[in-house]
Amino acid sequence: MNWFLMEGLQRYGYDDLAQVIRQDTLGLIEAAGFREYYDARDGSGCGSSDFSWSAALALELSQAPNNGETCMVHHIVAGLIIKSDRILLGHRSERRAFYPNVWDVFGGHMEPGEQPEETLVREIREELGITPTQWTNLETITESVPAHDGVPAADLICHLYCVTAWSGTPVNQQPHEHSTIQWFSYAEAIQLDLADPVYPRLFAQCLHSLSDHER
């Protein structure tokens, strides 16, 4: 259905709306895997797993329009949640298209028209049920992810923030994305199977900045 909507919008000149549907559809597939269909309420995957039509749709949508490129660019914002000397991480579902079955920070794709900090607040609220009230910009990381298991290649541009204060209590609100969430010390966190090898350095940087602020 999304493919028909996108094609119709492009045919009648609504390219911006078509690209919103394109990005959102690829985001669903990335988050929940190649499922038969997706719950319109929370984006969780439903029906059969490893559904070939969904894989074919991902390949079709990953073709950049009109320029022959085959590599999607994903703009992502992520927050490293820190409390005292503890780090909150989520274990990515084994069905995730990118980085399955590893420990990761929290965040997601930027929506059209959003600024990175707006995405940070929205994503953390959606995933953990908390509202960030204090954060600092860590850095922006760019990575190229090669094609694998039918998932097209992609460039990931990730804006990372250190979140040190929030309202509410963290709860795993999207178990289809993270099978569990857990607090770790730095020593424990760096022993985990992490989504990115740069994380130990960022963990140390964030904890150090928090320690300096509390002095």
FINUTOR-761761 format. One record per residue: residue in three letters; x, y, z of N, C-alpha, C, CB in turn. Coordinates in steps of 0.02 Angstrom, whole numbers, padded with zeros to 5 digits, always signed. Each point is the difference from the previous one (the first is absolute). Glycine has a CB too. Layout:
BEGIN
AlaXYZXYZXYZXYZ...
//
This chain:
BEGIN
Met+00041-00060+00000-00041+00060+00000+00044+00063+00000-00091-00063+00061Asn+00144+00064-00019+00043+00058+00002+00033+00014-00067+00021-00023+00121Trp-00003-00031-00156+00031+00008-00066-00048+00034-00048+00071-00103+00020Phe-00135+00083-00020-00049+00031-00044-00010+00074+00017-00057-00111-00012Leu+00055+00126+00078-00007+00069+00021+00060+00042-00024-00067-00037+00100Met+00127+00010-00091+00060+00036-00020+00001+00013-00075+00062-00051+00097Glu-00079-00001-00136+00000+00007-00073-00052+00052-00022+00038-00119-00011Gly-00097+00118+00042-00052+00047-00018+00020+00072+00017-00085-00089+00018Leu+00115+00098+00040+00022+00067+00020+00054+00027-00047-00029-00028+00119Gln+00076-00015-00138+00052+00021-00046-00029+00018-00068+00083-00072+00062Arg-00131+00032-00085-00029+00011-00066-00035+00068-00005-00015-00124-00012Tyr-00013+00146+00069-00037+00064+00000+00041+00057+00030-00106-00065+00007Gly+00171+00054+00000+00044+00055+00020+00010+00012+00074-00035+00049-00103Tyr+00010-00095+00145+00008+00008+00072+00061-00039+00024-00125+00015+00014Asp+00184+00005-00039+00061-00037+00014+00019+00000+00074+00038+00028-00114Asp-00049+00029+00148+00018+00004+00071-00040-00050+00042+00029+00121-00015Leu-00094-00126+00002-00042-00048+00037+00020-00071-00017-00095+00083+00001Ala+00111-00095-00065+00021-00067-00021+00063-00021+00038-00050+00018-00114Gln+00097+00029+00124+00062-00017+00035-00012-00012+00074+00063+00068-00083Val-00113-00035+00113-00018-00014+00069-00023-00072+00007-00032+00120+00018Ile-00012-00143-00063-00024-00069+00001+00058-00048-00012-00113+00037-00041Arg+00156-00020-00004+00058-00042-00016+00045-00010+00062-00004+00040-00119Gln+00021+00015+00151+00044-00003+00059-00034-00038+00057+00054+00108-00034Asp-00119-00093+00046-00036-00032+00055-00006-00076-00012-00063+00107+00020Thr+00051-00126-00082-00007-00072-00016+00066-00036+00011-00089+00027-00083Leu+00144+00003+00060+00065-00030+00012+00017-00002+00075+00038+00040-00113Gly-00062+00011+00150+00010+00000+00072-00036-00058+00034+00014+00123-00004Leu-00076-00138-00019-00037-00057+00027+00038-00065-00012-00108+00061-00020Ile+00133-00069-00042+00035-00062-00017+00064-00006+00040-00049+00004-00115Glu+00085+00052+00123+00061-00001+00038-00012-00019+00073+00047+00087-00076Ala-00102-00060+00104-00014-00012+00071-00026-00069+00014-00024+00120+00011Ala-00020-00147-00054-00035-00062+00016+00018-00058-00046-00091+00069+00042Gly+00133-00057-00093+00019-00054-00045-00050-00009-00057+00057-00056+00096Phe-00045+00005-00135-00042-00014-00059-00062-00038+00021+00102-00001-00075Arg-00151+00037+00101-00061-00031+00023-00055+00005-00053+00031+00028+00119Glu-00084-00069-00109-00055-00002-00048-00037+00067-00002-00011-00124+00018Tyr+00000+00153+00041-00030+00067+00004+00019+00031+00067-00097-00035-00075Tyr+00078+00098+00085+00023+00037+00059-00060+00034+00034+00113+00019-00054Asp-00113-00020+00120-00054+00030+00038+00002+00076-00009+00004-00095+00084Ala-00060+00123-00107-00003+00072-00013+00005+00041+00064-00069-00024-00100Arg+00057-00007+00158+00001+00038+00063+00070+00009+00027-00113-00044+00024Asp+00155-00007-00027+00066+00006+00030+00057-00023-00045-00055-00017+00109Gly+00039-00005-00171+00051-00020-00047+00029-00069+00012+00026+00118-00009Ser-00053-00156+00055+00027-00067+00013-00016-00046-00059-00014+00017+00125Gly+00059-00065-00137-00010-00047-00054-00052-00053+00017+00118+00019-00035Cys-00158-00039-00014-00053-00049+00010+00003-00052-00056-00074+00087+00058Gly+00040-00143-00046-00004-00052-00051+00066-00036-00009-00088+00066-00057Ser+00100-00089-00004+00059-00041-00015+00065+00039+00007-00070-00068-00077Ser+00124+00032+00094+00066+00030+00001+00036-00016-00066+00005-00012+00127Asp+00048+00051-00140+00040-00010-00061-00045-00002-00062+00087-00063+00066Phe-00133+00111-00070-00050+00003-00054+00033+00029-00062-00094+00014+00084Ser+00094-00052-00138+00038+00018-00060-00026+00064-00032+00024-00120-00018Trp-00089+00133+00021-00026+00061-00030+00025+00062+00037-00102-00063-00037Ser+00109+00058+00103+00027+00057+00037+00074+00012-00017-00082-00024+00093Ala+00119-00032-00102+00070+00007-00021+00004+00033-00069+00031-00101+00068Ala-00075+00080-00114+00000+00029-00067-00019+00075+00003-00030-00113-00048Leu-00017+00129+00093-00020+00070+00007+00059+00042+00026-00119-00036+00022Ala+00157+00009+00026+00058+00036+00026+00051+00013-00054-00018-00053+00112Leu+00030+00003-00155+00047+00010-00056-00025+00053-00048+00036-00119+00011Glu-00101+00118-00025-00029+00049-00045+00005+00070+00029-00079-00087-00043Leu+00061+00096+00106+00000+00066+00030+00070+00026+00013-00110-00027+00052Ser+00159-00018-00047+00068+00022+00014+00034+00029-00061+00006-00086+00089Gln-00038+00079-00147+00029+00030-00060-00013+00075+00002-00017-00106-00067Ala+00070+00146+00072-00008+00072+00002-00030+00024-00065+00098+00012+00079Pro-00150+00030-00079-00035+00019-00060+00042+00043-00047-00104-00007+00064Asn+00101-00010-00128+00024+00042-00055+00075+00009-00004-00106+00057+00008Asn+00145-00086+00037+00072+00011-00005+00040-00064-00002-00017+00106+00060Gly-00016-00163-00061+00035-00064-00009+00035-00025+00062+00013+00031-00115Glu-00014+00005+00170+00033-00023+00061-00042-00054+00033+00053+00113+00015Thr-00018-00159+00019-00034-00055+00033+00012+00000+00075+00011-00066-00105Cys+00019+00119+00131+00016+00002+00071-00044+00052+00034+00118-00036-00023Met-00159+00013+00070-00042+00046+00038+00042+00037+00052-00099-00075-00018Val+00079+00136+00032+00031+00040+00054-00051+00008+00055+00076+00061-00081His-00060-00086+00141-00044+00004+00058+00027+00052+00049-00035-00121-00015His-00004+00172+00030+00019+00050+00050-00032-00021+00067+00009+00093-00088Ile+00034-00105+00136-00022-00030+00064+00024+00044+00057+00004-00116-00050Val-00044+00119+00103+00018+00034+00062-00003-00050+00057-00043+00112-00044Ala+00094-00113+00086+00001-00048+00055+00021+00034+00064+00026-00093-00079Gly-00054+00069+00135+00016+00028+00066+00031-00053+00045-00093+00081-00013Leu+00149-00063+00044+00032-00043+00050-00027+00022+00068+00106-00016-00071Ile-00145-00028+00103-00034+00016+00063+00047-00016+00059-00114-00023-00052Ile+00131+00074+00091+00049-00007+00055-00032+00022+00066+00096+00019-00081Lys-00087-00060+00133-00023+00018+00067+00055-00020+00050-00122-00014-00032Ser+00151+00064+00065+00057-00011+00045+00055-00034-00041-00074-00009+00103Asp+00093-00053-00083+00053-00034-00038-00029-00059-00040+00084+00034+00087Arg-00148-00031-00103-00033-00055-00035-00023+00023-00069-00037-00048+00109Ile+00037+00000-00156-00017+00012-00070-00059-00044-00017+00119+00030-00029Leu-00172-00001-00001-00058-00039-00020+00007-00019-00074-00072+00060+00085Leu+00067-00126-00098+00006-00026-00068-00058-00046-00016+00125+00009+00006Gly-00139-00017-00070-00053-00045-00022+00029-00056-00043-00083+00094+00005His+00058-00155+00004+00023-00056-00041-00044-00004-00062+00041-00063+00103Arg-00012+00076-00161-00038+00002-00062-00028-00069-00017+00073+00094-00040Ser-00135-00095+00017-00033-00062-00018+00040-00038-00053-00111+00051+00028Glu+00109-00116-00025+00036-00041-00050-00031+00007-00069+00031-00080+00091Arg-00090+00109-00095-00034+00009-00065+00015+00068-00032-00089-00076+00040Arg+00129+00118-00007+00016+00065-00029+00042-00010-00063-00004+00054+00113Ala-00011-00014-00165+00036-00006-00063+00072+00023+00007-00107+00016-00063Phe+00119+00037+00102+00067+00025+00012+00019-00013+00073-00015+00089-00089Tyr+00075-00114+00099+00028-00013+00066-00047-00040+00045+00064+00106-00012Pro-00084-00165-00009-00043-00041+00044+00039-00031+00057-00074-00024-00098Asn+00039+00013+00154+00027-00040+00056+00063+00030+00032-00047-00099-00057Val+00051+00166+00059+00056+00034+00034-00029+00053+00047+00079-00022-00098Trp-00037+00048+00142-00020+00053+00046+00012+00068-00031+00025-00075+00099Asp-00074+00120-00090+00003+00063-00035-00028+00056+00043-00010-00060-00110Val+00023+00122+00089-00031+00059+00030-00069+00008-00031+00113+00056+00022Phe-00150-00004-00002-00070+00007-00021-00007+00059-00048-00039-00049+00109Gly-00004+00041-00159-00011+00053-00048-00032-00026-00063+00097+00061+00046Gly-00097-00021-00099-00031-00021-00062+00007+00052-00054-00080-00067+00066His+00042+00057-00119+00005+00042-00060-00029+00070+00011-00005-00104-00068Met+00037+00153+00037-00027+00067-00002-00059+00003-00047+00113+00048+00027Glu-00167-00017-00005-00058+00010-00044+00012+00063-00042-00077-00056+00084Pro+00046+00060-00143+00008+00060-00042-00018+00064+00039-00026-00069-00101Gly+00071+00118+00097-00012+00064+00033+00023+00003+00073-00094+00013-00075Glu+00115-00070+00103+00023-00001+00070+00072+00023+00005-00080-00093+00024Gln+00095+00125+00033+00069+00013+00020+00024-00059+00043-00018+00127-00005Pro+00083-00140+00007+00025-00058+00038-00024-00003+00072+00099+00003-00072Glu-00102+00054+00107-00021-00001+00070-00074-00015+00006+00090+00083+00027Glu-00130-00064-00076-00071-00017+00000-00008-00075-00008-00030+00112-00048Thr+00070-00142+00004-00002-00072-00009+00022-00036+00064+00024+00015-00122Leu+00027+00011+00155+00024-00030+00062-00056-00005+00051+00115+00046-00021Val-00150+00009+00033-00054+00001+00050-00056-00047-00020+00029+00119+00030Arg-00049-00117-00093-00055-00042-00024+00017-00074+00006-00035+00091-00078Glu+00094-00110+00054+00019-00071+00000+00008-00028+00071+00057+00019-00110Ile-00025+00018+00154+00009-00023+00069-00068-00007+00034+00113+00054+00005Arg-00157-00007-00019-00068-00005+00029-00036-00061-00026-00004+00125+00010Glu+00009-00139-00075-00034-00057-00030+00029-00067+00025-00025+00070-00101Glu+00091-00074+00107+00031-00063+00017+00002-00015+00074+00068+00013-00101Leu-00061+00040+00142+00010-00011+00072-00053+00033+00044+00121-00007-00024Gly-00164+00048-00005-00052+00032+00040+00025+00055+00045-00060-00105-00003Ile+00119+00132-00012+00027+00055+00039+00011+00060-00047+00056-00080+00082Thr-00053+00140-00053+00011+00060-00039+00067+00031+00020-00125+00020-00010Pro+00174-00021-00034+00065+00030+00017-00007+00075+00016+00057-00084-00074Thr-00023+00106+00127-00001+00070+00020+00069+00031+00000-00101-00024+00069Gln+00152-00017-00073+00069+00026-00002+00043-00048-00040-00014+00057+00112Trp+00052-00028-00159+00043-00041-00042+00056+00043-00029-00096-00077-00028Thr+00149+00042+00005+00055+00034-00035+00014-00039-00064+00050+00042+00109Asn-00026-00005-00159+00017-00030-00064+00068-00034+00006-00067+00087-00062Leu+00070-00152+00045+00063-00036+00002+00037+00007-00066-00049-00081+00082Glu+00022+00053-00135+00031+00005-00066-00046-00031-00052+00115-00004+00051Thr-00097+00011-00113-00037-00030-00056+00044-00052-00033-00067+00106-00018Ile+00040-00166+00010+00037-00056-00029-00031-00019-00067+00031-00042+00116Thr+00010+00031-00166-00023-00024-00064+00029-00069-00013-00010+00118-00044Glu-00033-00166+00027+00022-00068-00013-00034-00027-00063+00020-00019+00123Ser+00016-00023-00159-00028-00035-00057-00013-00072+00018+00060+00077-00080Val-00121-00099+00071-00019-00069+00016-00009-00038-00066-00057+00035+00108Pro+00097-00088-00120-00006-00036-00063-00064-00041-00004+00124-00005-00005Ala-00145-00010-00055-00059-00042-00010+00012-00069+00030-00030+00063-00105His-00022-00093+00136+00007-00066+00029-00069-00031+00008+00106+00034+00060Asp-00111-00099-00073-00061-00039+00011-00061+00033-00031+00049-00044+00106Gly-00041+00073-00165-00056+00032-00034-00014+00071+00022-00047-00111-00011Val+00084+00136+00062-00008+00069+00023+00047+00044-00041-00032-00037+00117Pro+00006+00089-00150+00043+00042-00042+00051+00039+00040-00094+00009-00080Ala+00149+00010+00046+00051+00041+00031-00029+00067+00021+00088-00057-00069Ala-00057+00087+00119-00025+00065+00025+00056+00039+00031-00113-00049+00020Asp+00108+00115-00024+00044+00045+00038-00039+00026+00059+00064+00033-00104Leu-00036-00039+00164-00032+00023+00061+00036+00062+00025-00036-00118+00029Ile-00002+00172-00021+00026+00062+00030-00035+00008+00067+00023+00055-00113Cys+00015-00065+00167-00029-00003+00067+00023+00058+00043-00006-00125-00009His-00041+00165+00033+00013+00055+00046-00008-00027+00071-00040+00089-00084Leu+00094-00089+00123-00001-00030+00067+00000+00053+00054+00061-00098-00045Tyr-00104+00086+00095-00007+00046+00057+00009-00039+00065-00078+00075-00066Cys+00102-00040+00117+00005-00027+00068-00058+00030+00040+00127-00013-00006Val-00175-00030+00026-00059+00022+00036+00011-00012+00075-00076-00025-00100Thr+00074+00078+00140+00017-00006+00070-00058+00016+00047+00116+00029-00031Ala-00172-00005+00005-00058+00013+00042-00063-00008-00042+00066+00080+00072Trp-00120-00102-00038-00063-00013-00035-00057-00003+00051+00061-00063-00092Ser-00121+00066+00067-00059-00009+00043-00029-00069-00016-00024+00126+00006Gly+00000-00160+00047-00027-00067-00009+00049-00055+00017-00073+00047-00088Thr+00050-00109+00082+00040-00059+00015+00007-00042-00063-00038+00000+00120Pro+00100-00017-00140+00010-00038-00062-00035-00068+00001+00109+00058-00014Val-00148-00072-00038-00035-00064-00010+00008-00020-00073-00084+00026+00093Asn+00094-00090-00105+00007-00024-00069-00069+00001-00034+00099-00073+00033Gln-00113+00126-00069-00065+00008-00032-00004-00030-00070-00013+00103+00066Gln+00069-00125-00094+00000-00028-00067+00040-00066-00001-00010+00117-00051Pro-00019-00169+00081+00037-00064+00005+00013-00033-00068-00052-00015+00111His+00017+00037-00163+00015-00027-00067+00065+00030-00026-00122-00015-00023Glu+00146+00070+00052+00064+00028-00020+00056-00021+00048-00060+00097-00050His+00046-00094+00116+00048-00021+00050-00032-00055+00043+00055+00115+00002Ser-00023-00173-00001-00028-00055+00039+00003+00013+00075+00033-00078-00091Thr+00015+00118+00112+00005+00019+00071+00042+00063+00006-00011-00120+00036Ile+00003+00156+00020+00043+00057+00015+00032-00013+00068-00072+00081-00069Gln+00132-00053+00081+00035-00015+00062+00052+00053+00015-00020-00123-00017Trp+00029+00137+00082+00052+00046+00022+00065-00038+00010-00085+00074+00056Phe+00141-00042-00077+00066-00032+00007+00050+00052+00027-00026-00081-00095Ser+00076+00056+00131+00058+00041+00015+00043+00004-00063-00001-00033+00124Tyr+00049+00079-00124+00044+00006-00058+00038-00065-00012+00012+00123+00021Ala+00014-00153+00033+00038-00062-00006-00044-00056-00030+00072+00035+00098Glu-00134-00037-00079-00046-00051-00027-00017+00015-00073-00048-00019+00115Ala+00035+00082-00130-00023+00019-00067+00052-00015-00053-00069+00089+00051Ile+00133-00078-00036+00051-00009-00052+00014-00074-00013+00050+00109+00032Gln-00076-00154+00010+00006-00072-00012-00056-00028-00043+00059-00008+00110Leu-00110+00048-00124-00058-00023-00038+00015-00002-00075-00075+00047+00088Asp+00034-00083-00124+00002+00001-00073-00038+00063-00022+00006-00129-00009Leu+00032+00181-00006-00029+00066-00014-00012+00011-00074+00057+00044+00102Ala-00104+00000-00117-00017+00014-00070+00056+00036-00037-00120+00004+00033Asp+00163+00032+00003+00053+00038-00033+00062+00000+00043-00085+00073-00057Pro+00143-00085+00028+00062-00003+00040+00020+00068+00030+00036-00093-00072Val-00066+00147+00048+00015+00066+00028-00035+00013+00066+00016+00041-00116Tyr-00065-00083+00135-00039+00013+00060+00041+00004+00064-00092-00058-00057Pro+00141+00014+00070+00038+00007+00063+00031+00069+00009+00024-00122-00006Arg+00002+00151-00048+00028+00067+00005-00055+00051+00016+00090-00032-00082Leu-00147+00025+00050-00055+00047+00013-00028-00008+00070-00027-00002-00122Phe+00024-00061+00146-00023-00011+00069+00046+00037+00049-00046-00113-00032Ala+00112+00105+00022+00048+00033+00044-00005+00076-00004+00077-00098-00012Gln-00086+00123-00049-00006+00073-00010-00062+00027+00035+00059-00011-00109Cys-00114-00024+00104-00062+00022+00030+00003-00003+00076-00062-00039-00101Leu+00089-00015+00128+00006-00007+00072+00048+00052+00029-00023-00122-00011His+00076+00137-00026+00048+00050+00023-00032+00070+00002+00094-00069-00048Ser-00133+00085-00004-00033+00065-00002-00051+00007+00057+00017+00005-00125Leu-00052-00060+00141-00048+00002+00055+00035+00010+00066-00077-00075-00064Ser+00134+00040+00073+00039+00007+00061+00025+00071+00010+00033-00119-00010Asp-00010+00150-00044+00023+00069+00004-00057+00048+00018+00089-00026-00085His-00148+00012+00058-00057+00043+00013-00023-00004+00073-00035-00014-00119Glu+00043-00045+00150-00024-00011+00068+00049+00027+00052-00061-00100-00040Arg+00122+00115+00019+00049+00026+00047-00017+00071+00023+00088-00073-00054
//
